[in-house]
């Protein structure tokens, strides 16, 4: 069945980069898009064929292989494919086959060319030169500390082989590192036990030292993935201890390499889409810290990392909504689930609680609320199970205040704008970052545009919003250092969230308010402010660079914590940075402070 134009428009609003385009552009894309339906194992195109356009998966799944038949990727909902060949010479650089009953949108080649020419966000999206190389080089170029398992299981040389086998069985591992006097002396593997103990009928009391590989080949923590790969292949080994001055730091196994390659945002999204319970989903989302480490180690910029991590939260939310409807039945009225906070801005990191709300069709009755309360509870409980903990301020759809008909939401926004008291300023700051996640997206369309129009026209409200935003100060001391927290649990650290990225987030929100910009992502807001003239080219460039440096430093801090076996947080000790890094971070905070000062002194948005 072909999709209607309205169905295509709603779908495009959930797919990047089309979600960032103006409604009239989305309508034009929908009018030109062609629905194509494929049966399981039906070919979509073959290598070398002329491509009619770009394909986007509306439903189903697709396998893409190269000219030699090697699988390049398995794709699912919202993934696009065919762009590499289309943008190169118009001929397919791969072959694609539907692996399930699949519905695709085909966006004609001329349309893609026009979108790239007229919309920078589309042009940036399809500029894949760096990304195209990453799958080949990520593993080979990643630092070995990203790959290795820390604190590997160890034993003494005199441990009986039977006990060694029991340890490996109980811990489900394939090797033990043999350590004496704090130094690595050898390694014993399951292969050693079967080939040297069982095959030769040695007694279980035989000491590990008699069957271990003494003085095994090792690598230092400074090694990279290719060093591990080459050593394993050349010497036909499956375990490489990582040592520093003879002391064991970790170990890399073939299983670690396989697991590293398997962890990607696409794999996690696919697994979430197949999950049947929140508990199953939690097993998937538990991989997010490792994904964070991998993405940061791969040199990805913060907005790419946080976008991919947020995509996982979005998928988890939509899957929980689907599971809720499967359990409760069809909803009695149209609803829209929206995220705010970092998920709304697509800026989630390794530390995220949940902030969400429900907009309901104005036809909703009191009797309908029983269903909608149950739906909100099911989804919020599920998100908490997945690690997106309950919002301490109860900014969630389970709170009746944030589960209301559209007419009430309109009254909320109108009231906050008309009477900008401290609570109104706080709530407006949160709610201006709303982004639809699942349900009827049309419920939000007019509200966003009308609210931006009314808010930007109210100079008193804007002044209060500016005052509220300036409460988040950057951590600058009077001298050339960084101001740290003076007492408490996080003494001598910098809060890289509230005093780091949040000041820029606040600035981006103000620019969006003044220029009536619809994007909620901070970087997209800065770009839009420059295009609209709300921010000068030089000011935009400086603020973007400062934001990138601060946000990247925050993610690198979190990744380092994960690698050290700690839970990630936002509190970074300046002493963990080099002088060079501290200097540049301080310079970035200076830029932010300068932009805050310009707004605070009524100099407009130009910098």
C-alpha positions as CSV (number, residue, x, y, z in Angstrom):
1,X,0.0,0.0,0.0
2,X,1.4,3.4,-1.0
3,X,1.9,5.9,1.7
4,X,-0.1,9.1,1.7
5,X,1.6,12.5,1.6
6,X,0.5,13.2,5.2
7,X,2.1,9.8,6.3
8,X,5.3,10.7,4.5
9,X,5.5,14.1,6.0
10,X,5.0,12.7,9.5
11,X,7.7,10.2,8.8
12,X,10.2,12.8,7.5
13,X,9.8,14.7,10.7
14,X,11.4,11.8,12.5
15,X,14.3,11.4,10.1
16,X,17.5,13.5,10.1
17,X,18.2,15.8,8.2
18,X,14.7,16.3,6.9
19,X,13.4,16.9,10.5
20,X,15.3,20.2,10.5
21,X,13.8,21.5,7.3
22,X,10.9,24.0,7.1
23,X,7.4,22.5,6.8
24,X,6.9,23.7,3.2
25,X,10.2,21.9,2.3
26,X,9.0,18.7,4.0
27,X,5.8,18.9,2.0
28,X,7.7,19.4,-1.2
29,X,9.8,16.3,-0.5
30,X,6.7,14.3,0.3
31,X,5.2,15.3,-3.0
32,X,8.2,14.0,-4.9
33,X,8.9,10.9,-2.8
34,X,7.9,7.5,-4.3
35,X,6.7,4.6,-2.2
36,X,8.4,1.3,-3.1
37,X,7.4,-2.0,-1.6
38,X,9.7,-5.1,-1.6
39,X,9.1,-8.7,-0.6
40,X,11.6,-10.7,1.6
41,X,14.8,-11.4,-0.4
42,X,13.8,-9.2,-3.3
43,X,16.6,-7.1,-4.8
44,X,16.3,-3.4,-4.5
45,X,19.3,-2.7,-6.7
46,X,22.5,-4.3,-7.9
47,X,26.0,-3.1,-8.0
48,X,26.7,-0.9,-11.0
49,X,23.1,-0.2,-11.8
50,X,21.9,3.4,-12.3
51,X,20.3,4.7,-9.2
52,X,17.0,6.6,-9.4
53,X,17.5,8.3,-6.1
54,X,18.1,7.8,-2.4
55,X,16.3,5.2,-0.4
56,X,14.9,5.6,3.1
57,X,13.5,2.7,5.1
58,X,9.9,3.4,6.3
59,X,9.4,-0.2,7.5
60,X,11.3,-3.5,7.2
61,X,15.0,-4.2,6.9
62,X,17.6,-4.2,4.2
63,X,21.0,-5.9,3.8
64,X,23.7,-4.0,1.8
65,X,26.7,-5.9,0.3
66,X,29.7,-4.7,-1.6
67,X,30.7,-5.8,-5.1
68,X,32.3,-8.9,-3.7
69,X,29.3,-10.0,-1.8
70,X,30.6,-9.0,1.6
71,X,28.0,-7.6,4.0
72,X,28.5,-3.9,4.5
73,X,25.5,-3.2,6.8
74,X,22.1,-4.3,8.0
75,X,19.7,-1.4,8.0
76,X,16.3,-0.8,9.6
77,X,13.8,1.9,10.3
78,X,14.8,5.5,9.2
79,X,18.1,4.4,7.8
80,X,19.0,5.7,4.3
81,X,21.1,4.0,1.7
82,X,22.4,4.4,-1.9
83,X,23.9,7.8,-1.3
84,X,27.5,6.9,-1.9
85,X,26.9,5.8,-5.5
86,X,24.3,8.4,-6.1
87,X,26.5,11.3,-5.2
88,X,29.6,9.9,-6.9
89,X,28.5,8.9,-10.4
90,X,24.9,7.9,-10.1
91,X,25.6,4.2,-10.2
92,X,25.2,1.8,-7.3
93,X,28.4,1.2,-5.3
94,X,26.7,-1.7,-3.5
95,X,23.9,-4.1,-3.8
96,X,20.8,-4.0,-1.6
97,X,18.2,-6.6,-0.8
98,X,15.1,-6.6,1.4
99,X,15.5,-9.1,4.3
100,X,11.9,-8.7,5.3
101,X,8.7,-7.2,3.8
102,X,10.0,-3.7,3.3
103,X,8.5,-0.3,2.5
104,X,10.9,2.3,1.2
105,X,10.7,6.0,0.3
106,X,12.7,6.8,-2.9
107,X,13.8,10.4,-3.0
108,X,14.7,11.2,-6.7
109,X,18.3,12.1,-7.5
110,X,17.4,15.6,-8.6
111,X,15.6,16.3,-5.4
112,X,18.6,15.3,-3.3
113,X,20.8,17.6,-5.5
114,X,18.4,20.5,-4.9
115,X,18.2,19.9,-1.2
116,X,22.0,19.8,-0.9
117,X,22.3,23.0,-2.8
118,X,19.6,24.9,-0.9
119,X,20.0,23.5,2.6
120,X,23.4,23.4,4.4
121,X,22.2,20.9,6.9
122,X,21.4,18.5,4.2
123,X,24.8,19.1,2.5
124,X,26.6,18.5,5.8
125,X,24.6,15.3,6.3
126,X,25.7,13.8,3.0
127,X,29.3,14.9,3.3
128,X,30.4,11.5,4.5
129,X,34.1,11.5,3.7
130,X,35.3,11.2,7.3
131,X,32.5,8.8,8.2
132,X,33.0,6.6,5.2
133,X,36.6,5.8,6.4
134,X,35.6,5.2,10.0
135,X,34.2,1.6,9.8
136,X,37.5,0.4,8.2
137,X,39.8,2.2,10.7
138,X,37.9,2.4,14.0
139,X,39.2,-0.9,15.4
140,X,42.7,-0.6,13.9
141,X,43.3,2.9,15.1
142,X,41.5,2.8,18.5
143,X,43.8,3.0,21.6
144,X,44.3,-0.4,23.2
145,X,42.9,0.9,26.5
146,X,39.6,1.2,24.7
147,X,39.6,-2.4,23.7
148,X,41.1,-4.1,26.7
149,X,39.3,-5.7,29.7
150,X,40.7,-4.1,32.9
151,X,41.5,-6.1,36.1
152,X,41.7,-9.5,34.3
153,X,41.5,-12.6,36.3
154,X,44.8,-13.7,37.7
155,X,46.3,-16.6,39.7
156,X,49.5,-17.7,41.3
157,X,52.0,-20.0,39.5
158,X,51.3,-22.8,42.0
159,X,47.5,-22.9,41.6
160,X,46.4,-26.5,40.6
161,X,45.1,-26.7,37.1
162,X,41.8,-28.2,38.3
163,X,41.2,-25.0,40.3
164,X,42.2,-22.9,37.4
165,X,39.6,-24.7,35.2
166,X,37.0,-24.1,37.9
167,X,37.7,-20.4,38.0
168,X,37.5,-20.1,34.2
169,X,34.2,-22.0,34.2
170,X,32.6,-20.0,37.0
171,X,33.7,-16.6,35.6
172,X,33.0,-17.7,32.0
173,X,36.4,-16.6,30.8
174,X,39.0,-18.3,28.5
175,X,42.3,-17.4,30.3
176,X,44.0,-16.6,33.5
177,X,47.0,-14.4,33.8
178,X,49.7,-15.9,36.0
179,X,51.2,-13.2,38.4
180,X,54.0,-13.4,41.0
181,X,55.4,-10.5,42.9
182,X,53.1,-8.1,41.1
183,X,54.6,-9.0,37.7
184,X,53.1,-11.0,34.8
185,X,54.8,-14.4,34.6
186,X,52.6,-16.3,32.1
187,X,49.2,-17.0,30.8
188,X,47.1,-20.2,30.9
189,X,44.1,-20.7,28.5
190,X,41.4,-23.2,28.0
191,X,43.4,-24.4,25.0
192,X,46.3,-25.1,27.4
193,X,44.1,-27.1,29.7
194,X,42.6,-29.2,27.0
195,X,45.9,-29.8,25.0
196,X,48.4,-30.1,27.8
197,X,46.4,-31.4,30.8
198,X,43.4,-33.4,29.5
199,X,45.2,-34.7,26.3
200,X,48.2,-35.8,28.3
201,X,46.2,-37.1,31.3
202,X,48.0,-34.9,33.8
203,X,46.6,-34.9,37.4
204,X,44.4,-32.0,38.5
205,X,47.0,-31.1,41.1
206,X,49.5,-30.1,38.4
207,X,50.6,-26.5,39.1
208,X,49.6,-23.9,36.5
209,X,53.3,-23.0,36.0
210,X,53.8,-26.4,34.3
211,X,51.3,-25.8,31.5
212,X,51.2,-22.0,31.2
213,X,52.8,-20.1,28.3
214,X,55.7,-18.4,30.1
215,X,56.7,-14.9,29.3
216,X,53.8,-14.4,26.9
217,X,53.8,-11.8,24.2
218,X,52.4,-8.5,25.5
219,X,51.7,-4.9,24.4
220,X,51.9,-1.6,26.3
221,X,48.9,0.6,27.0
222,X,50.1,3.0,24.3
223,X,49.5,0.4,21.6
224,X,46.6,0.6,19.1
225,X,44.1,-1.9,17.8
226,X,46.2,-2.8,14.7
227,X,49.1,-3.8,17.0
228,X,46.7,-6.4,18.7
229,X,45.3,-7.6,15.4
230,X,48.7,-8.1,13.8
231,X,50.1,-9.9,16.8
232,X,47.2,-12.2,17.0
233,X,47.3,-13.0,13.3
234,X,51.0,-13.4,13.0
235,X,51.5,-15.6,16.0
236,X,48.0,-17.3,16.0
237,X,47.1,-16.3,19.5
238,X,43.8,-15.2,21.0
239,X,44.9,-13.4,24.1
240,X,47.3,-10.4,24.4
241,X,48.1,-9.2,28.0
242,X,48.7,-5.4,28.3
243,X,51.5,-4.5,30.6
244,X,53.4,-1.5,31.8
245,X,56.9,-2.2,33.2
246,X,56.0,-5.8,33.6
247,X,52.9,-5.1,35.6
248,X,49.5,-6.3,34.3
249,X,47.2,-3.5,33.2
250,X,44.6,-5.5,31.2
251,X,44.0,-8.0,28.5
252,X,42.6,-8.1,25.0
253,X,41.0,-11.2,23.6
254,X,39.4,-12.1,20.3
255,X,36.0,-11.8,22.1
256,X,36.9,-8.2,23.1
257,X,37.6,-7.4,19.5
258,X,34.4,-9.0,18.3
259,X,32.4,-7.1,21.0
260,X,34.0,-3.8,20.1
261,X,33.1,-4.2,16.4
262,X,29.5,-5.1,17.3
263,X,28.8,-2.1,19.5
264,X,27.3,0.7,17.3
265,X,24.3,2.9,17.7
266,X,22.7,1.2,14.8
267,X,23.1,-2.2,16.4
268,X,21.7,-0.9,19.7
269,X,18.7,0.7,17.9
270,X,18.0,-2.5,16.1
271,X,18.1,-4.5,19.3
272,X,15.8,-2.1,21.1
273,X,13.3,-2.2,18.2
274,X,13.1,-6.0,18.6
275,X,12.9,-6.1,22.4
276,X,9.7,-7.3,24.0
277,X,10.2,-6.1,27.6
278,X,11.8,-3.2,29.5
279,X,14.2,-5.7,31.0
280,X,15.4,-6.8,27.6
281,X,15.8,-3.2,26.6
282,X,17.9,-2.5,29.7
283,X,20.4,-5.1,28.6
284,X,20.8,-3.1,25.4
285,X,21.0,0.4,27.0
286,X,23.7,-1.0,29.4
287,X,26.0,-0.9,26.4
288,X,25.7,2.9,26.1
289,X,28.8,3.7,28.3
290,X,30.9,1.4,26.1
291,X,29.5,3.0,23.0
292,X,30.4,6.5,24.4
293,X,34.0,5.4,25.0
294,X,34.2,4.0,21.4
295,X,32.7,7.1,19.8
296,X,35.0,9.5,21.7
297,X,38.1,7.3,21.1
298,X,37.1,7.4,17.4
299,X,37.5,11.2,17.3
300,X,33.8,12.0,16.8
301,X,32.8,15.5,17.7
302,X,30.4,15.9,20.7
303,X,27.3,16.7,18.7
304,X,27.7,13.4,16.7
305,X,28.2,11.4,19.9
306,X,25.3,12.9,21.7
307,X,23.0,12.6,18.7
308,X,23.8,8.9,18.4
309,X,23.2,8.4,22.1
310,X,20.0,10.3,22.0
311,X,18.8,8.3,19.1
312,X,19.0,5.2,21.3
313,X,16.8,7.0,24.0
314,X,14.3,8.0,21.3
315,X,14.1,4.4,20.0
316,X,13.6,3.1,23.6
317,X,10.8,5.6,24.1
318,X,9.0,4.7,20.9
319,X,9.4,1.0,21.6
320,X,7.9,1.4,25.1
321,X,5.0,3.4,23.6
322,X,4.4,0.5,21.2
323,X,4.6,-2.1,24.0
324,X,2.2,0.0,26.1
325,X,-0.4,0.2,23.3
326,X,0.0,-3.6,22.7
327,X,-0.8,-4.1,26.4
328,X,-3.5,-1.5,26.9
329,X,-5.1,-1.4,23.5
330,X,-5.5,1.4,21.0
331,X,-5.4,4.9,22.6
332,X,-8.8,6.5,23.1
333,X,-7.6,9.9,21.6
334,X,-4.6,11.0,19.7
335,X,-1.6,11.8,21.9
336,X,2.0,13.1,21.4
337,X,4.9,12.1,23.6
338,X,7.6,14.8,23.8
339,X,11.0,14.9,25.3
340,X,12.6,18.0,26.8
341,X,15.9,18.6,28.5
342,X,19.0,17.0,26.9
343,X,16.9,14.3,25.1
344,X,14.7,17.1,23.6
345,X,17.9,18.9,22.4
346,X,19.5,15.6,21.2
347,X,22.4,16.2,23.5
348,X,22.3,13.2,25.9
349,X,25.6,11.9,27.3
350,X,26.5,9.0,29.6
351,X,24.5,10.7,32.4
352,X,20.8,11.3,31.7
353,X,17.6,11.3,33.6
354,X,14.2,11.5,31.8
355,X,12.3,14.7,31.1
356,X,9.1,14.2,29.1
357,X,5.4,15.1,28.8
358,X,2.2,14.2,27.0
359,X,0.1,16.5,24.8
360,X,-3.5,15.1,24.3
361,X,-6.1,15.9,21.7
362,X,-8.6,18.4,23.0
363,X,-11.4,15.8,22.6
364,X,-9.9,13.9,25.6
365,X,-12.4,13.1,28.5
366,X,-11.8,12.4,32.1
367,X,-12.6,8.7,31.4
368,X,-9.8,8.6,28.9
369,X,-7.3,9.7,31.5
370,X,-7.2,6.2,33.1
371,X,-5.7,4.8,29.9
372,X,-3.3,7.7,29.4
373,X,-2.1,7.6,33.0
374,X,-1.4,3.9,32.6
375,X,0.5,4.6,29.3
376,X,2.6,7.3,30.9
377,X,3.4,5.1,33.9
378,X,4.3,2.1,31.7
379,X,6.7,4.2,29.6
380,X,8.3,6.2,32.4
381,X,8.8,3.0,34.5
382,X,10.3,1.3,31.4
383,X,12.7,4.2,30.8
384,X,13.8,4.1,34.5
385,X,14.5,0.4,34.1
386,X,16.6,1.2,31.0
387,X,18.7,3.6,33.1
388,X,17.0,6.9,32.3
389,X,16.2,7.5,35.9
390,X,13.1,9.4,37.1
391,X,13.4,13.1,37.0
392,X,14.0,14.5,40.5
393,X,11.7,17.4,39.7
394,X,9.0,15.1,38.4
395,X,9.1,16.7,34.9
396,X,7.5,13.6,33.5
397,X,4.3,12.5,31.8
398,X,3.4,10.6,35.0
399,X,2.9,14.0,36.7
400,X,-0.7,15.1,35.8
401,X,0.5,18.6,35.3
402,X,2.5,17.5,32.3
403,X,-0.2,15.2,30.8
404,X,-2.8,17.6,29.5
405,X,-4.9,18.5,26.4
406,X,-3.4,20.9,23.9
407,X,-5.6,23.8,25.0
408,X,-4.1,23.5,28.5
409,X,-0.6,23.5,27.1
410,X,-1.5,26.7,25.2
411,X,-2.6,28.2,28.5
412,X,0.6,27.1,30.2
413,X,2.8,28.9,27.6
414,X,0.6,31.9,27.5
415,X,0.7,32.2,31.3
416,X,4.5,31.8,31.5
417,X,5.0,34.5,28.9
418,X,2.5,36.9,30.4
419,X,3.8,36.5,34.0
420,X,7.4,35.5,33.9
421,X,8.0,34.8,37.6
422,X,11.0,32.6,38.6
423,X,9.0,29.3,38.2
424,X,7.7,30.5,34.8
425,X,11.2,31.3,33.6
426,X,12.4,27.8,34.7
427,X,9.5,26.0,33.1
428,X,9.7,28.0,29.9
429,X,13.4,27.2,29.7
430,X,12.7,23.5,29.9
431,X,9.6,23.5,27.7
432,X,11.2,25.6,24.9
433,X,13.4,22.5,24.3
434,X,10.4,20.2,23.6
435,X,10.8,17.7,20.7
436,X,8.2,15.2,19.6
437,X,9.2,11.6,19.9
438,X,6.1,9.4,19.2
439,X,2.4,9.8,18.5
440,X,0.5,12.4,16.5
441,X,3.1,15.1,15.6
442,X,0.4,17.5,14.4
443,X,-0.6,18.3,18.0
444,X,2.6,20.2,18.4
445,X,2.9,22.1,15.2
446,X,0.9,25.3,15.8
447,X,1.9,25.5,19.5
448,X,5.6,25.8,18.8
449,X,5.2,28.5,16.2
450,X,2.6,30.5,18.1
451,X,4.6,30.3,21.4
452,X,7.8,31.5,19.7
453,X,5.9,34.3,18.1
454,X,4.3,35.5,21.3
455,X,7.4,35.0,23.4
456,X,9.7,36.9,21.1
457,X,7.3,39.8,20.9
458,X,7.1,40.2,24.7
459,X,10.2,42.2,25.7
460,X,9.6,41.8,29.4
461,X,9.5,38.0,29.1
462,X,12.7,38.1,27.0
463,X,14.4,40.2,29.6
464,X,13.4,37.8,32.3
465,X,14.7,34.9,30.3
466,X,18.0,36.6,29.8
467,X,18.3,37.2,33.5
468,X,17.5,33.6,34.2
469,X,20.0,32.4,31.7
470,X,22.8,34.5,33.2
471,X,22.4,32.7,36.5
472,X,24.5,29.9,35.0
473,X,28.0,31.3,35.2
474,X,31.1,29.9,33.6
475,X,33.9,28.7,36.0
476,X,36.3,31.5,35.6
477,X,38.5,32.7,38.5
478,X,39.8,36.2,38.8
479,X,43.2,35.1,37.7
480,X,44.3,32.7,34.9
481,X,42.8,29.6,36.4
482,X,39.4,27.8,36.5
483,X,37.1,28.3,39.4
484,X,36.4,25.0,41.1
485,X,33.7,23.9,43.6
486,X,35.0,24.8,47.1
487,X,33.4,22.2,49.3
488,X,31.4,19.0,49.4
489,X,31.6,15.7,47.5
490,X,32.8,17.4,44.3
491,X,35.4,19.8,45.8
492,X,38.1,21.0,43.5
493,X,36.2,20.0,40.4
494,X,34.4,22.0,37.6
495,X,30.8,21.1,36.9
496,X,31.0,20.6,33.1
497,X,27.3,20.5,32.8
498,X,25.8,23.4,34.8
499,X,28.9,25.7,34.5
500,X,30.1,24.3,31.2
501,X,27.6,23.4,28.5
502,X,24.5,24.8,30.1
503,X,25.5,28.5,29.7
504,X,25.9,27.9,25.9
505,X,22.6,25.9,25.9
506,X,20.9,29.0,27.5
507,X,22.5,31.3,24.9
508,X,21.3,29.1,22.1
509,X,17.8,29.1,23.5
510,X,17.8,32.9,23.7
511,X,18.9,33.3,20.1
512,X,16.2,30.9,19.0
513,X,13.6,32.9,21.0
514,X,14.7,36.2,19.5
515,X,14.8,34.9,15.9
516,X,11.9,32.5,16.3
517,X,14.0,29.5,15.3
518,X,12.3,26.1,15.5
519,X,15.4,23.8,16.1
520,X,16.0,22.8,19.7
521,X,19.5,21.4,19.3
522,X,22.0,23.9,20.6
523,X,24.4,23.7,17.7
524,X,21.6,23.9,15.3
525,X,20.3,27.0,17.1
526,X,23.7,28.7,16.9
527,X,23.8,27.9,13.1
528,X,20.3,29.3,12.7
529,X,21.1,32.4,14.7
530,X,24.0,33.1,12.3
531,X,21.8,32.6,9.2
532,X,19.1,34.8,10.6
533,X,21.4,37.6,11.5
534,X,20.8,37.2,15.3
535,X,24.4,36.3,15.7
536,X,27.3,37.7,13.6
537,X,29.5,35.3,11.6
538,X,32.4,36.0,13.9
539,X,30.4,35.6,17.0
540,X,28.8,32.4,15.8
541,X,32.2,31.0,14.9
542,X,33.7,31.9,18.2
543,X,30.8,30.5,20.2
544,X,30.6,27.3,18.2
545,X,34.3,26.7,18.7
546,X,34.0,27.4,22.4
547,X,31.0,25.1,22.8
548,X,32.7,22.3,20.8
549,X,35.8,22.5,23.1
550,X,33.8,22.5,26.3
551,X,31.4,19.8,25.2
552,X,34.2,17.6,23.9
553,X,36.1,18.0,27.1
554,X,33.0,16.9,29.1
555,X,32.6,13.7,27.0
556,X,36.3,12.9,27.2
557,X,36.1,13.2,31.0
558,X,33.1,10.8,31.0
559,X,34.8,8.3,28.6
560,X,37.9,8.3,30.8
561,X,35.7,7.5,33.8
562,X,34.0,4.6,32.0
563,X,37.4,3.2,31.0
564,X,38.5,3.4,34.6
565,X,35.5,1.4,35.7
566,X,33.7,4.3,37.2
567,X,30.2,5.7,36.6
568,X,30.4,8.8,34.4
569,X,29.6,12.2,35.9
570,X,30.0,15.8,35.0
571,X,32.6,16.8,37.6
572,X,36.0,17.2,36.1
573,X,39.2,18.0,38.0
574,X,41.2,20.7,36.2
575,X,44.3,18.9,37.5
576,X,43.6,16.0,35.2
577,X,44.2,18.3,32.2
578,X,47.5,19.4,30.8
579,X,48.4,23.1,31.0
580,X,47.7,23.4,27.3
581,X,44.2,21.9,27.7
582,X,43.4,24.0,30.8
583,X,44.4,27.2,28.9
584,X,42.3,26.4,25.9
585,X,39.3,25.4,28.1
586,X,39.6,28.7,30.0
587,X,39.8,30.6,26.7
588,X,36.5,28.9,25.6
589,X,34.9,29.9,28.9
590,X,36.0,33.5,28.2
591,X,34.2,33.5,24.9
592,X,31.0,32.3,26.6
593,X,31.3,34.8,29.3
594,X,31.8,37.6,26.7
595,X,28.7,36.5,24.9
596,X,26.7,36.4,28.1
597,X,28.0,39.9,28.9
598,X,26.8,41.2,25.6
599,X,23.3,40.0,26.1
600,X,23.3,41.1,29.8
601,X,24.1,44.7,28.7
602,X,21.5,44.9,26.1
603,X,23.8,44.8,23.1
604,X,21.6,42.3,21.3
605,X,22.7,39.1,19.9
606,X,25.6,40.2,17.8
607,X,29.1,39.2,18.7
